[in-house]
Amino acid sequence: MRETLKERARASETDGVELKRRTDDAVGANSPYSFITYYQTLYGVRDLLAPLVADGAVSVPPMEAPGESTVIEIYPAGTLRRLGAVDEGYKESTDEAAARRETILGALSAATELEVDLPASVRERALEDDGGDALDSVVAAVATARAAARGFEPSTEYDPREGCIYV
């Protein structure tokens, strides 16, 4: 299937090898089947999300109304861009990258309508994790809270068949 999609992209008037969803373009994300995200998409949708949806255990807005257990797609870099924060160079073990992580944590509070009050242990972990996963998790939590505050109404363009990346 991945190769079929790539062939369609090559035959189209797009500027790449991979077609993007409208929501990908809106937040600057990679295609769900790019070499960076292909396995996350495949296994995440097939092995994790599909069984939960089939069992009625979760809802996935905007394709469905939010429910008691809601799953949304998040893109931390897109959230940081939307908030006007640094979105590159923080996933390294340099002093400059550590300073960027500190700046990002400050921006999460300053650039959002939500009160972001992190416990000291979470803040410390986000600052010390030079791989950026801890900070990305905090950013994802903020993006989720922003989406919930809007009733999961998308803030970017999307196609209802493709879903939406919440930022």
ChimeraX commands (.cxc) that place a marker at each C-alpha (Angstrom):
marker #1 position 0.00,0.00,0.00 radius 0.5
marker #1 position 2.83,2.39,0.85 radius 0.5
marker #1 position 4.31,2.01,-2.63 radius 0.5
marker #1 position 0.90,2.55,-4.24 radius 0.5
marker #1 position 0.53,5.81,-2.34 radius 0.5
marker #1 position 4.02,6.91,-3.35 radius 0.5
marker #1 position 3.25,6.14,-7.00 radius 0.5
marker #1 position 0.09,8.25,-6.77 radius 0.5
marker #1 position 2.12,11.08,-5.28 radius 0.5
marker #1 position 4.71,10.89,-8.07 radius 0.5
marker #1 position 1.93,10.97,-10.68 radius 0.5
marker #1 position 0.20,13.94,-9.05 radius 0.5
marker #1 position 1.06,17.60,-9.12 radius 0.5
marker #1 position 2.31,17.57,-5.52 radius 0.5
marker #1 position 5.86,18.56,-4.68 radius 0.5
marker #1 position 6.95,15.35,-3.04 radius 0.5
marker #1 position 7.12,11.62,-3.01 radius 0.5
marker #1 position 4.42,11.30,-0.38 radius 0.5
marker #1 position 0.91,12.65,-0.35 radius 0.5
marker #1 position -0.02,14.58,2.74 radius 0.5
marker #1 position -3.35,14.93,4.44 radius 0.5
marker #1 position -4.81,18.42,4.67 radius 0.5
marker #1 position -4.10,18.38,8.42 radius 0.5
marker #1 position -0.43,17.48,7.80 radius 0.5
marker #1 position 0.02,20.57,5.65 radius 0.5
marker #1 position -1.81,22.74,8.18 radius 0.5
marker #1 position 0.67,21.95,10.97 radius 0.5
marker #1 position 3.82,21.14,8.97 radius 0.5
marker #1 position 3.75,17.41,9.70 radius 0.5
marker #1 position 5.20,14.55,7.69 radius 0.5
marker #1 position 3.01,12.24,5.67 radius 0.5
marker #1 position 1.66,9.37,7.80 radius 0.5
marker #1 position 3.50,6.93,5.54 radius 0.5
marker #1 position 6.84,8.75,5.34 radius 0.5
marker #1 position 9.92,6.80,6.33 radius 0.5
marker #1 position 9.87,8.68,9.65 radius 0.5
marker #1 position 6.29,7.87,10.66 radius 0.5
marker #1 position 5.34,4.80,8.62 radius 0.5
marker #1 position 5.66,2.22,11.40 radius 0.5
marker #1 position 4.09,4.49,14.01 radius 0.5
marker #1 position 1.10,4.91,11.72 radius 0.5
marker #1 position 0.83,1.26,10.72 radius 0.5
marker #1 position 1.16,-0.30,14.14 radius 0.5
marker #1 position -0.57,2.51,15.97 radius 0.5
marker #1 position -3.67,2.39,13.80 radius 0.5
marker #1 position -3.78,-1.34,13.07 radius 0.5
marker #1 position -2.72,-2.82,16.40 radius 0.5
marker #1 position -3.75,-0.22,18.95 radius 0.5
marker #1 position -6.39,2.18,17.69 radius 0.5
marker #1 position -8.52,-0.06,15.44 radius 0.5
marker #1 position -9.31,-2.65,18.15 radius 0.5
marker #1 position -10.22,0.09,20.63 radius 0.5
marker #1 position -12.55,1.78,18.14 radius 0.5
marker #1 position -14.06,-1.55,17.06 radius 0.5
marker #1 position -14.83,-2.37,20.70 radius 0.5
marker #1 position -16.38,1.06,21.25 radius 0.5
marker #1 position -13.79,1.74,23.95 radius 0.5
marker #1 position -12.72,5.10,22.51 radius 0.5
marker #1 position -13.98,7.85,20.25 radius 0.5
marker #1 position -11.77,9.63,17.72 radius 0.5
marker #1 position -12.79,13.21,16.97 radius 0.5
marker #1 position -13.40,14.85,14.61 radius 0.5
marker #1 position -14.66,11.69,12.87 radius 0.5
marker #1 position -16.77,10.92,15.94 radius 0.5
marker #1 position -18.15,12.99,18.78 radius 0.5
marker #1 position -15.87,13.06,21.82 radius 0.5
marker #1 position -16.79,10.42,24.34 radius 0.5
marker #1 position -15.83,9.27,27.78 radius 0.5
marker #1 position -12.49,8.01,26.43 radius 0.5
marker #1 position -11.26,10.13,23.56 radius 0.5
marker #1 position -8.17,9.62,21.40 radius 0.5
marker #1 position -6.74,12.48,19.34 radius 0.5
marker #1 position -3.71,12.89,17.12 radius 0.5
marker #1 position -1.05,15.25,18.47 radius 0.5
marker #1 position 2.08,16.68,16.88 radius 0.5
marker #1 position 4.32,18.38,19.46 radius 0.5
marker #1 position 6.36,20.38,16.91 radius 0.5
marker #1 position 3.13,21.67,15.38 radius 0.5
marker #1 position 1.90,22.71,18.81 radius 0.5
marker #1 position 5.15,24.53,19.52 radius 0.5
marker #1 position 4.92,26.33,16.17 radius 0.5
marker #1 position 1.30,27.29,16.86 radius 0.5
marker #1 position 2.35,28.73,20.23 radius 0.5
marker #1 position 5.26,30.62,18.65 radius 0.5
marker #1 position 7.83,28.58,20.57 radius 0.5
marker #1 position 11.13,27.04,19.53 radius 0.5
marker #1 position 10.43,23.74,17.78 radius 0.5
marker #1 position 13.92,22.60,16.78 radius 0.5
marker #1 position 17.29,22.02,18.39 radius 0.5
marker #1 position 16.05,20.94,21.81 radius 0.5
marker #1 position 16.69,17.21,21.36 radius 0.5
marker #1 position 20.42,17.29,21.93 radius 0.5
marker #1 position 22.80,17.03,24.87 radius 0.5
marker #1 position 24.22,20.54,24.56 radius 0.5
marker #1 position 23.85,23.54,26.84 radius 0.5
marker #1 position 22.10,25.38,24.02 radius 0.5
marker #1 position 19.53,22.57,23.66 radius 0.5
marker #1 position 18.95,22.57,27.43 radius 0.5
marker #1 position 18.32,26.32,27.26 radius 0.5
marker #1 position 15.82,25.73,24.46 radius 0.5
marker #1 position 13.99,23.15,26.58 radius 0.5
marker #1 position 13.77,25.75,29.36 radius 0.5
marker #1 position 12.45,28.32,26.89 radius 0.5
marker #1 position 9.83,25.89,25.62 radius 0.5
marker #1 position 8.58,25.16,29.13 radius 0.5
marker #1 position 8.23,28.88,29.73 radius 0.5
marker #1 position 6.42,29.34,26.42 radius 0.5
marker #1 position 3.87,26.66,27.28 radius 0.5
marker #1 position 2.63,28.77,30.16 radius 0.5
marker #1 position 2.99,32.15,28.48 radius 0.5
marker #1 position 1.54,31.34,25.06 radius 0.5
marker #1 position -1.56,29.43,26.02 radius 0.5
marker #1 position -4.82,30.33,27.70 radius 0.5
marker #1 position -4.34,27.37,30.03 radius 0.5
marker #1 position -2.60,27.46,33.36 radius 0.5
marker #1 position 0.37,25.14,32.95 radius 0.5
marker #1 position 1.73,24.39,36.40 radius 0.5
marker #1 position 4.12,21.46,36.25 radius 0.5
marker #1 position 5.25,19.56,39.32 radius 0.5
marker #1 position 8.97,20.10,39.94 radius 0.5
marker #1 position 9.73,16.45,39.13 radius 0.5
marker #1 position 8.04,16.68,35.70 radius 0.5
marker #1 position 9.75,19.97,34.92 radius 0.5
marker #1 position 13.13,18.53,35.94 radius 0.5
marker #1 position 12.59,15.42,33.82 radius 0.5
marker #1 position 11.58,17.51,30.78 radius 0.5
marker #1 position 14.70,19.63,31.15 radius 0.5
marker #1 position 17.11,16.74,31.73 radius 0.5
marker #1 position 15.85,14.45,28.96 radius 0.5
marker #1 position 18.08,15.48,26.08 radius 0.5
marker #1 position 16.22,13.14,23.72 radius 0.5
marker #1 position 13.19,15.39,24.09 radius 0.5
marker #1 position 10.62,12.66,24.74 radius 0.5
marker #1 position 9.68,13.95,28.19 radius 0.5
marker #1 position 9.24,17.50,26.89 radius 0.5
marker #1 position 7.28,16.26,23.87 radius 0.5
marker #1 position 4.97,14.45,26.30 radius 0.5
marker #1 position 4.38,17.67,28.22 radius 0.5
marker #1 position 3.70,19.52,24.96 radius 0.5
marker #1 position 1.29,16.74,23.93 radius 0.5
marker #1 position -0.53,17.07,27.25 radius 0.5
marker #1 position -0.88,20.83,26.69 radius 0.5
marker #1 position -2.15,20.24,23.14 radius 0.5
marker #1 position -4.67,17.74,24.50 radius 0.5
marker #1 position -5.85,20.18,27.16 radius 0.5
marker #1 position -6.20,22.91,24.51 radius 0.5
marker #1 position -8.27,20.56,22.33 radius 0.5
marker #1 position -10.47,19.52,25.26 radius 0.5
marker #1 position -11.03,23.18,26.20 radius 0.5
marker #1 position -12.36,23.74,22.65 radius 0.5
marker #1 position -14.62,20.69,22.89 radius 0.5
marker #1 position -12.28,18.95,20.42 radius 0.5
marker #1 position -13.24,21.40,17.71 radius 0.5
marker #1 position -10.31,21.40,15.24 radius 0.5
marker #1 position -8.32,24.61,15.00 radius 0.5
marker #1 position -6.74,23.71,11.65 radius 0.5
marker #1 position -7.96,22.63,8.23 radius 0.5
marker #1 position -8.72,18.95,7.88 radius 0.5
marker #1 position -10.64,16.47,5.78 radius 0.5
marker #1 position -13.23,14.55,7.82 radius 0.5
marker #1 position -12.11,11.28,6.20 radius 0.5
marker #1 position -8.48,11.85,7.17 radius 0.5
marker #1 position -8.77,13.17,10.69 radius 0.5
marker #1 position -7.10,16.09,12.36 radius 0.5
marker #1 position -3.86,16.83,14.15 radius 0.5
marker #1 position -4.68,18.84,17.25 radius 0.5
marker #1 position -2.17,21.54,18.21 radius 0.5
marker link #1:1,2 radius 0.2
marker link #1:2,3 radius 0.2
marker link #1:3,4 radius 0.2
marker link #1:4,5 radius 0.2
marker link #1:5,6 radius 0.2
marker link #1:6,7 radius 0.2
marker link #1:7,8 radius 0.2
marker link #1:8,9 radius 0.2
marker link #1:9,10 radius 0.2
marker link #1:10,11 radius 0.2
marker link #1:11,12 radius 0.2
marker link #1:12,13 radius 0.2
marker link #1:13,14 radius 0.2
marker link #1:14,15 radius 0.2
marker link #1:15,16 radius 0.2
marker link #1:16,17 radius 0.2
marker link #1:17,18 radius 0.2
marker link #1:18,19 radius 0.2
marker link #1:19,20 radius 0.2
marker link #1:20,21 radius 0.2
marker link #1:21,22 radius 0.2
marker link #1:22,23 radius 0.2
marker link #1:23,24 radius 0.2
marker link #1:24,25 radius 0.2
marker link #1:25,26 radius 0.2
marker link #1:26,27 radius 0.2
marker link #1:27,28 radius 0.2
marker link #1:28,29 radius 0.2
marker link #1:29,30 radius 0.2
marker link #1:30,31 radius 0.2
marker link #1:31,32 radius 0.2
marker link #1:32,33 radius 0.2
marker link #1:33,34 radius 0.2
marker link #1:34,35 radius 0.2
marker link #1:35,36 radius 0.2
marker link #1:36,37 radius 0.2
marker link #1:37,38 radius 0.2
marker link #1:38,39 radius 0.2
marker link #1:39,40 radius 0.2
marker link #1:40,41 radius 0.2
marker link #1:41,42 radius 0.2
marker link #1:42,43 radius 0.2
marker link #1:43,44 radius 0.2
marker link #1:44,45 radius 0.2
marker link #1:45,46 radius 0.2
marker link #1:46,47 radius 0.2
marker link #1:47,48 radius 0.2
marker link #1:48,49 radius 0.2
marker link #1:49,50 radius 0.2
marker link #1:50,51 radius 0.2
marker link #1:51,52 radius 0.2
marker link #1:52,53 radius 0.2
marker link #1:53,54 radius 0.2
marker link #1:54,55 radius 0.2
marker link #1:55,56 radius 0.2
marker link #1:56,57 radius 0.2
marker link #1:57,58 radius 0.2
marker link #1:58,59 radius 0.2
marker link #1:59,60 radius 0.2
marker link #1:60,61 radius 0.2
marker link #1:61,62 radius 0.2
marker link #1:62,63 radius 0.2
marker link #1:63,64 radius 0.2
marker link #1:64,65 radius 0.2
marker link #1:65,66 radius 0.2
marker link #1:66,67 radius 0.2
marker link #1:67,68 radius 0.2
marker link #1:68,69 radius 0.2
marker link #1:69,70 radius 0.2
marker link #1:70,71 radius 0.2
marker link #1:71,72 radius 0.2
marker link #1:72,73 radius 0.2
marker link #1:73,74 radius 0.2
marker link #1:74,75 radius 0.2
marker link #1:75,76 radius 0.2
marker link #1:76,77 radius 0.2
marker link #1:77,78 radius 0.2
marker link #1:78,79 radius 0.2
marker link #1:79,80 radius 0.2
marker link #1:80,81 radius 0.2
marker link #1:81,82 radius 0.2
marker link #1:82,83 radius 0.2
marker link #1:83,84 radius 0.2
marker link #1:84,85 radius 0.2
marker link #1:85,86 radius 0.2
marker link #1:86,87 radius 0.2
marker link #1:87,88 radius 0.2
marker link #1:88,89 radius 0.2
marker link #1:89,90 radius 0.2
marker link #1:90,91 radius 0.2
marker link #1:91,92 radius 0.2
marker link #1:92,93 radius 0.2
marker link #1:93,94 radius 0.2
marker link #1:94,95 radius 0.2
marker link #1:95,96 radius 0.2
marker link #1:96,97 radius 0.2
marker link #1:97,98 radius 0.2
marker link #1:98,99 radius 0.2
marker link #1:99,100 radius 0.2
marker link #1:100,101 radius 0.2
marker link #1:101,102 radius 0.2
marker link #1:102,103 radius 0.2
marker link #1:103,104 radius 0.2
marker link #1:104,105 radius 0.2
marker link #1:105,106 radius 0.2
marker link #1:106,107 radius 0.2
marker link #1:107,108 radius 0.2
marker link #1:108,109 radius 0.2
marker link #1:109,110 radius 0.2
marker link #1:110,111 radius 0.2
marker link #1:111,112 radius 0.2
marker link #1:112,113 radius 0.2
marker link #1:113,114 radius 0.2
marker link #1:114,115 radius 0.2
marker link #1:115,116 radius 0.2
marker link #1:116,117 radius 0.2
marker link #1:117,118 radius 0.2
marker link #1:118,119 radius 0.2
marker link #1:119,120 radius 0.2
marker link #1:120,121 radius 0.2
marker link #1:121,122 radius 0.2
marker link #1:122,123 radius 0.2
marker link #1:123,124 radius 0.2
marker link #1:124,125 radius 0.2
marker link #1:125,126 radius 0.2
marker link #1:126,127 radius 0.2
marker link #1:127,128 radius 0.2
marker link #1:128,129 radius 0.2
marker link #1:129,130 radius 0.2
marker link #1:130,131 radius 0.2
marker link #1:131,132 radius 0.2
marker link #1:132,133 radius 0.2
marker link #1:133,134 radius 0.2
marker link #1:134,135 radius 0.2
marker link #1:135,136 radius 0.2
marker link #1:136,137 radius 0.2
marker link #1:137,138 radius 0.2
marker link #1:138,139 radius 0.2
marker link #1:139,140 radius 0.2
marker link #1:140,141 radius 0.2
marker link #1:141,142 radius 0.2
marker link #1:142,143 radius 0.2
marker link #1:143,144 radius 0.2
marker link #1:144,145 radius 0.2
marker link #1:145,146 radius 0.2
marker link #1:146,147 radius 0.2
marker link #1:147,148 radius 0.2
marker link #1:148,149 radius 0.2
marker link #1:149,150 radius 0.2
marker link #1:150,151 radius 0.2
marker link #1:151,152 radius 0.2
marker link #1:152,153 radius 0.2
marker link #1:153,154 radius 0.2
marker link #1:154,155 radius 0.2
marker link #1:155,156 radius 0.2
marker link #1:156,157 radius 0.2
marker link #1:157,158 radius 0.2
marker link #1:158,159 radius 0.2
marker link #1:159,160 radius 0.2
marker link #1:160,161 radius 0.2
marker link #1:161,162 radius 0.2
marker link #1:162,163 radius 0.2
marker link #1:163,164 radius 0.2
marker link #1:164,165 radius 0.2
marker link #1:165,166 radius 0.2
marker link #1:166,167 radius 0.2
view
